[in-house]
Amino acid sequence: MFSGPSITLVIIGVIILMNAVRVVNEYERGVIFRLGRLIGAKGPGLFFLIPIVDRMIKISLRTTTMDIPTQEVITKDNVPAKVNAVCYFRVVDPNKAVVSIENYIYGTNQIAQTTLRSVLGQVELDTLLGEREQINLKLQQIIDQQTEPWGIKVSVVEVKDVQIPEQMQRAIARQAEAERERRAKVINAEGEFQASTKLAEAAEIIGKNPAAIQLRFLQTVTEVASEKSTTLVLPIPIDLLKAFTEKR
């Protein structure tokens, strides 16, 4: 049987062994420091650390979804707005993510907030509302460039919601209504112009051929007769009376 000191040594050995064994998942990397000096990132899989000497920090390589809190901005045309966004990023260099910055998630969030205010303050409200894709791309490029020294890759930045004052919303609605009325008037004028052009061309063609006038007259009579009218008054062309009015 084991004595008391032997059991104690066994327990200590088991504890040391448990602390020495590390398992890193497929989506993680373990950044190892040996006596405070960076050794490098290991994983995935199982490996051993030297107790007391080695220290490991796990870093996830999966894409992180981060909400950018609502920011109050003033656009280039002096319109106040509240804007929030979402940022997708992941760690591509675990060593830099641990050594270069204390908290890469917090740092990325702060960079995203300041960049959102800076970029949206340089564009007009119409651009912010109508050209989201270009603004999203610009935000992604700037944030990615600033977080690259930390081993971070920003893949997507999307502006989610833009809130503007109620008075400005009414002004935009009136502007949109005026624009629709303007387009309707332009389309109506273009239609009248095209119709008048075609009528002028038709009148010119019919005027050159008197028989065409008679055919058009008969067609009109047929259309009128198809209506529910009970009385139909037809003018008699003067040409038909010439045979009776001429003296023989």
C-alpha positions as CSV (number, residue, x, y, z in Angstrom):
1,M,0.0,0.0,0.0
2,F,1.0,3.6,-0.6
3,S,2.1,5.7,2.3
4,G,0.9,9.2,2.9
5,P,3.9,11.0,1.3
6,S,3.7,8.7,-1.8
7,I,0.0,9.6,-2.3
8,T,0.8,13.2,-2.0
9,L,3.6,12.9,-4.7
10,V,1.2,11.1,-7.0
11,I,-1.5,13.8,-6.6
12,I,1.1,16.5,-7.2
13,G,2.3,14.6,-10.3
14,V,-1.2,14.3,-11.6
15,I,-1.9,18.0,-11.1
16,I,1.4,18.9,-12.9
17,L,0.6,16.6,-15.8
18,M,-2.9,18.0,-16.1
19,N,-1.5,21.5,-16.2
20,A,1.1,20.5,-18.8
21,V,-1.4,19.0,-21.2
22,R,-3.3,21.4,-23.5
23,V,-5.9,20.8,-26.2
24,V,-6.6,23.4,-28.8
25,N,-9.6,23.1,-31.0
26,E,-9.6,23.4,-34.8
27,Y,-10.8,27.0,-34.8
28,E,-8.3,28.1,-32.1
29,R,-4.6,28.7,-31.7
30,G,-2.5,28.7,-28.5
31,V,0.0,31.5,-28.2
32,I,2.8,30.3,-25.9
33,F,5.1,32.3,-23.7
34,R,8.1,30.7,-22.1
35,L,9.4,32.8,-19.1
36,G,7.7,35.8,-20.7
37,R,9.2,35.3,-24.1
38,L,7.0,34.6,-27.1
39,I,7.5,31.1,-28.5
40,G,4.7,31.2,-31.1
41,A,1.2,29.9,-31.8
42,K,0.5,26.2,-31.7
43,G,-2.5,24.1,-32.6
44,P,-4.9,22.6,-33.3
45,G,-4.5,19.4,-31.3
46,L,-2.8,18.2,-28.1
47,F,0.5,19.3,-26.9
48,F,2.5,19.7,-23.6
49,L,3.6,22.8,-21.7
50,I,6.5,23.0,-19.3
51,P,4.8,23.7,-15.9
52,I,5.5,27.0,-14.3
53,V,7.8,28.0,-17.2
54,D,5.2,28.1,-20.1
55,R,2.0,30.1,-20.3
56,M,-0.6,29.8,-23.0
57,I,-3.3,32.2,-24.3
58,K,-6.0,30.8,-26.5
59,I,-7.1,32.9,-29.5
60,S,-10.2,32.1,-31.6
61,L,-9.8,32.3,-35.4
62,R,-13.5,32.4,-36.1
63,T,-15.2,35.4,-37.6
64,T,-16.5,37.8,-34.8
65,T,-19.7,39.8,-35.3
66,M,-19.4,43.1,-33.5
67,D,-22.2,45.7,-33.2
68,I,-20.9,49.3,-33.6
69,P,-23.0,51.4,-31.1
70,T,-25.2,54.2,-32.4
71,Q,-23.1,57.2,-33.2
72,E,-24.4,60.8,-33.5
73,V,-22.9,62.4,-36.6
74,I,-23.4,65.6,-38.5
75,T,-23.3,65.1,-42.3
76,K,-21.5,67.4,-44.7
77,D,-24.7,69.3,-45.4
78,N,-25.2,69.9,-41.6
79,V,-27.9,67.3,-41.0
80,P,-27.8,65.6,-37.6
81,A,-28.2,61.8,-37.8
82,K,-27.9,58.7,-35.6
83,V,-26.1,55.8,-37.3
84,N,-25.2,52.3,-36.1
85,A,-23.4,49.6,-38.0
86,V,-22.1,46.0,-37.7
87,C,-18.5,44.8,-38.3
88,Y,-17.3,41.3,-39.2
89,F,-13.6,40.5,-38.5
90,R,-11.3,37.6,-37.5
91,V,-7.8,37.1,-36.3
92,V,-5.3,36.1,-39.0
93,D,-2.1,36.4,-36.9
94,P,-2.6,35.2,-33.3
95,N,0.8,36.4,-32.2
96,K,0.1,40.0,-33.2
97,A,-3.4,39.8,-31.7
98,V,-1.8,39.0,-28.3
99,V,1.5,41.0,-28.4
100,S,0.5,44.1,-30.3
101,I,-2.6,45.1,-28.4
102,E,-4.0,44.4,-24.9
103,N,-7.6,43.7,-26.1
104,Y,-8.0,43.4,-29.9
105,I,-11.9,43.2,-29.7
106,Y,-12.2,46.4,-27.7
107,G,-9.6,48.1,-29.9
108,T,-11.3,47.2,-33.1
109,N,-14.6,48.4,-31.6
110,Q,-13.1,51.8,-30.8
111,I,-11.5,52.2,-34.2
112,A,-14.8,51.3,-35.9
113,Q,-16.7,54.0,-33.9
114,T,-14.2,56.8,-34.7
115,T,-14.0,55.7,-38.3
116,L,-17.8,55.7,-38.6
117,R,-18.1,59.2,-37.3
118,S,-15.3,60.5,-39.4
119,V,-16.4,59.0,-42.7
120,L,-20.1,59.9,-42.4
121,G,-19.2,63.4,-41.4
122,Q,-17.6,63.8,-44.9
123,V,-20.7,62.8,-47.0
124,E,-24.1,64.5,-47.6
125,L,-27.3,63.0,-46.4
126,D,-28.4,62.0,-49.9
127,T,-25.2,60.1,-50.3
128,L,-25.6,58.4,-47.0
129,L,-29.1,57.3,-47.8
130,G,-28.5,56.4,-51.5
131,E,-24.9,55.1,-51.7
132,R,-24.6,52.6,-48.9
133,E,-22.4,50.2,-50.7
134,Q,-19.7,52.7,-51.4
135,I,-19.8,54.0,-47.8
136,N,-19.6,50.4,-46.5
137,L,-16.7,49.6,-48.7
138,K,-14.8,52.8,-47.6
139,L,-15.5,52.0,-43.9
140,Q,-14.2,48.4,-44.4
141,Q,-11.0,49.5,-46.1
142,I,-10.2,52.1,-43.5
143,I,-10.9,49.9,-40.4
144,D,-9.0,47.0,-42.0
145,Q,-6.0,49.2,-42.7
146,Q,-5.9,50.5,-39.1
147,T,-6.3,47.0,-37.5
148,E,-3.9,45.2,-39.7
149,P,-0.9,45.7,-37.4
150,W,-2.9,43.8,-34.7
151,G,-3.3,40.7,-36.9
152,I,-6.9,41.5,-37.6
153,K,-8.7,41.1,-40.9
154,V,-11.9,43.1,-41.3
155,S,-14.1,41.5,-44.0
156,V,-17.4,43.4,-43.9
157,V,-18.7,46.6,-42.4
158,E,-22.4,47.4,-42.9
159,V,-24.4,50.5,-42.0
160,K,-27.6,49.1,-40.4
161,D,-29.8,52.1,-39.6
162,V,-29.9,55.8,-40.2
163,Q,-32.1,57.9,-38.0
164,I,-32.8,61.5,-38.9
165,P,-35.0,64.2,-37.2
166,E,-38.7,64.1,-37.9
167,Q,-38.7,67.5,-39.6
168,M,-36.0,66.3,-42.0
169,Q,-38.1,63.2,-42.7
170,R,-41.1,65.4,-43.7
171,A,-38.8,67.6,-45.9
172,I,-37.5,64.5,-47.7
173,A,-41.0,63.3,-48.2
174,R,-42.1,66.6,-49.7
175,Q,-39.0,66.6,-51.9
176,A,-39.7,63.1,-53.1
177,E,-43.4,64.0,-53.9
178,A,-42.3,67.1,-55.8
179,E,-39.8,65.0,-57.8
180,R,-42.5,62.5,-58.7
181,E,-44.8,65.3,-59.8
182,R,-42.1,66.7,-61.9
183,R,-41.4,63.4,-63.6
184,A,-45.1,62.9,-64.2
185,K,-45.4,66.3,-65.9
186,V,-42.3,65.6,-68.0
187,I,-43.7,62.2,-69.1
188,N,-47.1,63.8,-69.9
189,A,-45.5,66.5,-71.9
190,E,-43.4,64.0,-73.9
191,G,-46.5,62.0,-74.6
192,E,-48.4,65.0,-75.9
193,F,-45.4,66.0,-78.0
194,Q,-45.1,62.6,-79.6
195,A,-48.9,62.4,-80.2
196,S,-49.0,65.9,-81.8
197,T,-46.1,64.9,-84.0
198,K,-47.8,61.8,-85.2
199,L,-51.1,63.7,-85.8
200,A,-49.2,66.3,-87.9
201,E,-47.6,63.5,-89.9
202,A,-51.0,61.8,-90.4
203,A,-52.7,65.0,-91.4
204,E,-50.0,65.7,-94.0
205,I,-50.3,62.3,-95.5
206,I,-54.2,62.4,-95.6
207,G,-54.1,65.9,-97.1
208,K,-52.2,64.7,-100.1
209,N,-54.8,62.0,-100.9
210,P,-58.5,63.1,-100.9
211,A,-59.6,59.5,-101.0
212,A,-58.0,58.9,-97.7
213,I,-60.1,61.7,-96.2
214,Q,-63.3,59.9,-97.3
215,L,-62.1,56.6,-95.9
216,R,-61.3,58.3,-92.6
217,F,-64.7,59.9,-92.6
218,L,-66.4,56.5,-93.1
219,Q,-64.3,54.9,-90.4
220,T,-65.4,57.7,-88.0
221,V,-69.0,57.2,-88.9
222,T,-68.7,53.4,-88.2
223,E,-67.1,54.2,-84.7
224,V,-69.9,56.7,-83.9
225,A,-72.6,54.3,-85.0
226,S,-71.3,51.6,-82.7
227,E,-72.2,53.8,-79.7
228,K,-75.6,53.7,-78.0
229,S,-76.8,56.9,-79.8
230,T,-80.3,56.8,-81.4
231,T,-79.8,59.8,-83.7
232,L,-76.9,60.2,-86.1
233,V,-76.4,63.3,-88.2
234,L,-74.1,63.0,-91.1
235,P,-72.7,66.0,-93.1
236,I,-72.9,65.4,-96.8
237,P,-69.7,66.2,-98.6
238,I,-70.0,69.1,-101.1
239,D,-68.3,67.0,-103.7
240,L,-71.3,64.7,-103.8
241,L,-73.7,67.6,-104.5
242,K,-71.7,69.0,-107.4
243,A,-73.4,66.6,-109.8
244,F,-76.8,68.1,-108.9
245,T,-75.7,71.8,-108.6
246,E,-73.9,72.0,-111.9
247,K,-76.0,73.2,-114.8
248,R,-76.3,70.9,-117.6
